[in-house]
């Protein structure tokens, strides 16, 4: 019982500190002036930008955030940027920070961001994990597509311009979901 209490007391200040961090963009910007290398503040900025409808800025800042996590030697698989709502789905957008995305020289398939698609209802079901996939060869982007890894293998739902911004990728994902 004492060890459980000690664990809670050690955890409590961390929880309180996390709750004290500003959630609005202006507050986060002010906190970043004091702690510019804090990866969690940058994470919060990404989420605040996305919530404010600045989706491309959130994606762009997520790259900076990944660099802060790498520099701080903190391994985080992804940043949950926010959600997109449709009539039938809630789509959680994640900026991926796995080994392939973190690599200095990229090769093969890299998935910069993913769309976790949940069917709406009383018991939401995860129905798709669609990835924006960039195909690298010799460190240079060669192709791009929207794809999905399933238990049956890989599904390719269509190519897209490798230089597409987030709005174009999002439009393609929404189009795929209406098929």
HUHU-V567789 format. One record per helix or strand of 3 or more residues. SS is the DSSP state (hx for helix, st for strand). FROM is the first residue (numbers start at 0). LEN is the number of residues. Records with the same first field share a line. If there is no record, write none. Layout:
# HUHU-V567789
SS = FROM-LEN  FROM-LEN
This chain:
# HUHU-V567789
hx = 1-19  24-10  38-13  54-17  98-4  165-13
st = 77-8  88-8  107-12  124-13  139-11  152-7
